[in-house]
Amino acid sequence: MRYTLDYYKDFDATLLFWITRFIRYKLTTLSNTAVQDKQRLSLMVGKLQQGVKNIAELETICKEARNAGLKGIATYANPLFKLYPYLCALGLDSMRRVDEECLSDFLLIEGSGLSPASKKNYRIAIIGFFGYIDKQNEDESGQSYVYNIELKNIGGIRGKSGQKLPAYMNEVEIQKFLKCIDEFEQSEKISARNRLAIKLIIYTGVRVSEALNLRLKDVFPEGEAYLLQIRGKGDKMRIAMVKRMHIQTLLEEWLSKRKELGIKSELLICNQKGVALTQAYIYKVVDQILSYGGIFKEKMGAHMLRHSFATLLYQKSQDLVLVQEALGHADLNTSRIYTHFDKNRLMEAASIMDEM
């Protein structure tokens, strides 16, 4: 069903209507594999179908959806929650008055204190929102008003070519970190679980979210290794492999502890109630282990383990396609960043003038 661009006579009410429709669309199309209570999510979709009274009510519904496991909704919703009061304050009388210029101004003002990654997310959310309106509005004659918002060359928002090189551990630091994983003291109930989760990440390069979404049936033995069925971004499936010698003892210990605690969740990594752990929790544990080992980087955290794995993989194999496949990158150019850490290639460049 399509709607008139200026659905209400009041601009504020119309903007809220379109944001609500867009959020409802995202609730039904984003990957919901991490959602434990699908009925609860359906209830929230129903609330949005009925409409909301104000932006605060919409924010509450989005928070409930995120708490239910649909974490990706925040990427699209939060920028729009900031955009709403900004556009309302401009005193516009029609949705047709919203243009590229005022949206660019918003990004420049709101993005002044944000990281490049957050600025990029704001741009993606706004382009997605107005792209949705482009497809969903229609007047009485069957014509649509098209914004065609692009927001190119916004200050501080760069593409992948301008990304900062990621922090990573070198081979010596990785060896030290692996040793510290086993030495770092943790509660007996969660020790095997936390060590298992972290080793799965560092030995395979999977994303933290991918490790936390692994189910018991996604891990199966294959000779001297375990195969992991990974659900990547956009629900794309791939297979990762980790050698038995790296995780078998921890895996058996954790499975035994689960049985002892009466945990019946299908998730491999979960708390005592069978609920998935948060990424923030794993980041905290990784930071503690790094600090314990005296390993300090510009950007700490569990995602650095993925960068460390990828960097080492490229340095040892010199195979960029292998890096792409192991990390689940859709685009080879995403993997290309790890060639910046190839010291042999850099030395070739540094030596080019030696005989001049």
C-alpha positions in Angstrom: 0.0 0.0 0.0 1.3 3.5 -0.9 0.6 6.7 0.9 0.4 10.4 0.0 3.7 12.2 0.7 2.1 14.7 3.0 -0.1 12.2 4.8 -1.2 14.7 7.4 -1.6 18.4 7.1 0.8 18.8 10.0 4.5 18.3 9.0 5.6 16.9 12.4 2.9 14.3 12.4 3.6 13.4 8.8 7.4 13.0 9.5 6.5 10.8 12.5 4.2 8.7 10.3 7.0 8.0 7.7 9.6 7.2 10.3 7.2 4.8 12.0 6.5 3.1 8.6 10.2 2.8 7.9 11.0 1.4 11.3 8.2 -1.2 10.9 9.6 -2.1 7.5 13.1 -2.6 9.1 11.6 -4.7 11.9 10.2 -7.1 9.4 13.2 -7.3 7.0 16.3 -7.2 9.3 17.9 -10.6 10.2 16.1 -11.9 13.3 18.2 -15.0 14.0 19.3 -13.6 17.4 15.7 -12.9 18.5 14.6 -15.4 21.1 11.0 -14.3 21.5 9.6 -13.9 17.9 6.1 -13.4 19.3 7.2 -10.4 21.3 8.7 -8.9 18.1 5.4 -9.6 16.2 3.6 -7.6 18.9 5.9 -4.6 18.4 5.3 -4.8 14.6 1.6 -4.7 15.4 2.0 -1.6 17.5 3.7 0.2 14.7 1.0 -0.8 12.3 -1.5 0.9 14.5 0.7 4.0 14.7 2.4 5.9 17.6 1.4 9.1 19.4 4.9 10.6 19.6 8.6 10.0 18.9 9.2 8.9 22.5 6.7 6.0 22.1 8.5 4.9 18.9 11.9 5.0 20.7 10.5 2.8 23.4 9.3 0.2 20.8 12.7 0.2 19.2 14.4 -0.3 22.5 12.1 -3.3 23.2 13.0 -4.7 19.7 16.7 -4.3 20.4 16.4 -5.9 23.8 14.6 -8.8 22.2 17.6 -9.5 20.0 17.1 -7.3 16.9 20.2 -5.3 17.6 20.5 -4.0 14.0 17.4 -1.8 14.4 19.4 0.8 16.3 21.7 1.5 13.3 18.6 2.8 11.4 16.5 4.1 14.2 18.9 6.2 16.3 19.9 8.6 13.5 16.2 9.2 12.6 15.4 9.9 16.3 17.9 12.8 16.1 16.8 13.9 12.6 13.1 14.2 13.7 13.5 17.2 16.1 16.0 18.8 13.8 13.6 18.9 10.8 10.6 19.8 13.0 12.5 22.8 14.3 13.0 24.1 10.8 9.3 25.0 10.6 8.7 23.2 7.3 5.1 23.0 6.0 5.5 20.0 3.6 7.7 16.9 3.2 8.6 18.4 -0.2 10.6 21.1 1.6 13.1 18.5 2.9 16.1 18.4 0.5 19.7 17.3 0.2 21.0 20.6 1.6 19.1 20.5 4.9 20.0 16.9 5.4 23.7 17.6 4.7 23.5 20.4 7.3 22.1 18.0 9.8 24.9 15.5 9.2 27.6 18.2 9.5 26.1 19.5 12.8 25.1 16.1 14.4 28.2 14.3 13.2 30.7 16.8 14.7 31.3 14.6 17.8 30.8 11.2 16.2 33.4 8.7 14.9 33.7 8.2 11.2 31.9 4.8 11.5 28.9 6.4 13.2 28.8 9.2 10.7 28.7 6.6 8.0 25.8 4.8 9.7 23.9 8.1 9.9 24.3 8.6 6.2 23.2 5.1 5.4 20.1 5.4 7.7 19.0 8.7 6.1 19.6 7.5 2.5 17.6 4.3 3.4 14.8 6.3 5.0 14.2 8.6 2.0 14.8 5.8 -0.4 11.9 4.0 1.3 9.7 7.1 1.0 10.6 7.3 -2.7 9.1 3.9 -3.2 6.1 4.2 -0.9 4.6 7.6 -1.7 2.0 8.1 -4.4 -0.5 11.0 -5.1 -4.0 10.7 -6.5 -2.8 10.6 -10.1 -0.4 7.7 -9.3 2.7 9.8 -9.4 5.5 9.5 -6.8 7.7 12.3 -5.4 11.3 11.1 -5.6 13.9 12.6 -3.3 16.9 10.6 -4.7 19.0 11.5 -1.7 22.7 10.7 -2.2 24.6 12.8 0.4 27.9 12.5 -1.3 31.1 14.2 -0.1 29.8 15.0 3.3 32.6 16.2 5.5 34.1 13.6 7.8 32.2 10.7 6.1 34.6 8.6 4.1 34.3 5.4 2.1 36.3 2.3 2.6 39.3 3.8 0.8 39.6 6.4 3.6 39.3 4.0 6.5 41.8 4.0 9.2 44.0 0.9 9.4 42.7 -1.4 12.1 44.6 -2.2 15.3 46.0 -5.8 15.4 48.4 -8.0 17.4 51.6 -9.3 15.8 52.5 -12.9 16.0 54.5 -12.5 19.3 51.5 -10.7 20.9 49.1 -13.3 19.7 51.2 -16.0 21.3 51.2 -14.0 24.6 47.4 -13.4 24.4 46.7 -17.1 23.9 48.7 -17.9 27.0 46.9 -15.2 29.0 43.5 -16.7 28.0 44.3 -19.8 30.0 46.1 -18.0 32.9 43.5 -15.2 33.5 41.3 -16.1 36.5 37.6 -16.3 36.1 34.6 -17.8 37.9 34.6 -21.6 37.6 31.0 -21.5 36.2 31.9 -19.3 33.2 35.7 -19.9 32.8 35.4 -22.7 30.1 32.6 -20.8 28.3 34.5 -17.5 28.1 37.7 -19.1 27.0 35.9 -21.1 24.4 34.2 -18.1 22.9 37.4 -16.1 22.7 39.4 -18.9 21.2 36.8 -19.5 18.6 37.2 -15.9 17.5 41.0 -15.7 17.6 41.5 -19.1 15.9 38.9 -18.6 13.1 38.5 -14.8 12.7 34.7 -15.0 13.0 32.9 -11.8 14.1 31.9 -11.6 17.8 28.2 -11.7 16.8 28.9 -14.8 14.7 30.5 -16.7 17.6 27.7 -15.7 20.0 25.0 -16.9 17.5 26.5 -20.4 17.1 24.2 -23.2 18.0 25.2 -26.6 19.3 24.2 -28.2 16.0 26.4 -25.7 14.1 29.5 -27.4 15.5 30.4 -30.8 14.2 33.7 -32.9 14.2 35.6 -33.5 10.9 38.8 -35.5 11.4 41.2 -33.6 13.5 39.1 -30.4 13.3 35.7 -29.0 14.0 33.6 -27.4 11.3 31.5 -24.4 12.3 28.5 -23.4 10.3 28.6 -19.6 10.5 25.7 -17.2 9.9 27.3 -14.0 8.6 25.9 -10.6 7.7 22.6 -10.7 5.8 22.2 -14.4 7.0 24.8 -15.5 4.5 26.2 -18.9 5.4 29.8 -20.1 5.3 31.9 -22.7 6.9 34.9 -22.1 9.3 37.3 -24.6 10.7 39.2 -24.9 13.9 41.5 -27.7 14.9 40.4 -29.9 17.7 43.6 -29.4 19.7 42.7 -25.7 20.2 39.2 -26.0 21.7 38.3 -29.7 22.4 39.1 -29.6 26.1 37.3 -26.4 26.6 34.3 -27.5 24.5 33.9 -30.7 26.5 34.4 -28.9 29.8 31.7 -26.3 28.9 29.2 -28.9 27.6 29.7 -30.8 30.9 29.2 -27.6 32.9 26.0 -26.8 30.9 24.6 -30.1 31.8 25.5 -29.6 35.5 23.7 -26.2 35.5 20.7 -27.5 33.6 21.1 -25.2 30.6 18.9 -26.3 27.7 19.5 -23.5 25.2 20.3 -24.4 21.6 23.0 -21.7 21.7 26.5 -22.9 22.2 27.6 -19.7 24.1 25.0 -18.5 26.6 24.4 -17.5 30.2 22.9 -19.7 32.9 19.4 -18.8 31.8 20.2 -20.0 28.2 20.2 -16.4 26.9 22.9 -15.3 24.4 25.8 -13.2 25.8 26.1 -9.6 24.7 29.0 -8.4 22.5 29.7 -5.8 25.2 30.4 -8.6 27.7 32.9 -10.4 25.4 34.6 -7.1 24.7 35.0 -6.5 28.4 36.5 -9.9 29.0 38.9 -9.6 26.1 40.0 -6.1 27.4 40.7 -7.6 30.8 42.8 -10.4 29.3 44.7 -7.9 27.1 45.4 -5.7 30.1 46.4 -8.7 32.2 49.0 -9.6 29.5 50.3 -6.1 29.2 49.0 -5.8 25.6 47.8 -2.3 24.8 46.6 -1.1 21.4 45.0 2.1 20.2 41.7 0.3 19.8 41.2 -2.6 22.2 38.3 -5.1 22.1 37.2 -8.4 20.7 37.0 -7.2 17.1 40.8 -6.7 17.2 41.1 -10.5 17.4 39.5 -10.8 14.0 41.9 -8.2 12.6 44.8 -10.1 14.2 43.7 -13.4 12.7 43.2 -11.9 9.2 46.6 -10.0 9.3 48.5 -13.2 10.3 46.6 -15.3 7.7 47.6 -12.9 4.9 51.2 -12.6 6.1 51.6 -16.4 6.2 49.6 -17.3 3.0 49.9 -14.2 0.8 46.5 -15.3 -0.4 43.9 -12.5 -0.4 41.1 -14.7 -1.7 41.7 -17.0 1.3 41.4 -14.1 3.7 38.1 -13.0 1.9 36.7 -16.5 2.3 37.8 -17.0 5.9 36.4 -13.7 7.0 33.2 -13.9 5.0 33.8 -10.6 3.1 31.4 -10.1 0.2 33.9 -7.8 -1.6 37.6 -8.7 -2.1 38.4 -5.0 -1.6 37.3 -5.2 2.0 40.0 -7.8 2.5 42.6 -5.8 0.7 43.3 -3.6 3.7 45.3 -6.5 5.2 47.9 -6.1 2.4 49.0 -2.9 4.2 50.6 -5.1 6.8 52.8 -7.1 4.3 56.3 -6.1 5.4 57.9 -8.0 2.5 56.0 -6.0 -0.1 56.7 -2.8 1.8 60.4 -3.6 1.8 60.3 -4.1 -2.0 58.8 -0.6 -2.3 61.4 0.8 0.1 64.2 -0.7 -1.8 63.3 0.5 -5.3 65.7 3.4 -5.2 68.7 1.5 -3.7 70.6 1.3 -6.9 70.0 4.9 -8.1 
